[in-house]
């Protein structure tokens, strides 16, 4: 949903860009527009009314953590979020990624790091499923875990582009994401599988950038209220998210994803102008490969995601 044109009387070309610095001077009409950002934005007026002109004078209030809204709780219940999160933790244990004494975020912290808008968007996914991205583990660790515990006839295949500096880099944070998780993704409104991969990527990027749950709006909420976590807005897939989804799907559903097609990793560092990284199960092994971007990509799809990339226990 495209943002509405700012009021000519407001004097602000785009209040979303400098809201944190100028909140005290925004007229009520502009503040009302920001309620659409999410449930937490309702605290903006209260914050201004209670502090008067303190913000304008340079006072910086302590970070506020919005209370958990009834809408957030209801959306989480509808998505089976808590049950799904437990399954994600069980997956970590089953694949040997979670060390015996390692602390992980409890569900209360995970839920408090989310915004209602994020869960509303996840509700539009085909088979939405939460994954837990492991702190302290690298991509190579994830590949080794799949090789050891999936009983595949052959070890995972990695194109050389996946054997890069990112493959050994260990994650410094826990992350939780809802992923579009059917074994085979059906037709999506933003995608035309008859087009070249490059054109499909461009269309998907436009979809992500223009969606009402864009990264910029989440960043504003993080700046204003000091939220625990790093809300990332509407996203796609990379090698790490796909590996966690594969493990969770194999454990929970008893079968691998992408056995009859492949997921395009639209946010992976291996992506280039000429080649698109993909991931799949090719009947004998997990495979991370590259495909030419100027060719059609029938039998391939995108998986949407939304979540938080930095949560502390």
PyMOL commands that set and color helices and strands:
alter all, ss='L'
color gray80, all
select helices_A, chain A and resi 19-25+28-37+39-51+70-79+81-94+107-112+116-122+139-149+160-162+165-168+197-210+215-225+239-253
alter helices_A, ss='H'
color red, helices_A
select strands_A, chain A and resi 128-133+157-158+174-180+231-235+262-264+275-281+286-292+300-301+305-311
alter strands_A, ss='S'
color yellow, strands_A
deselect
rebuild
show_as cartoon
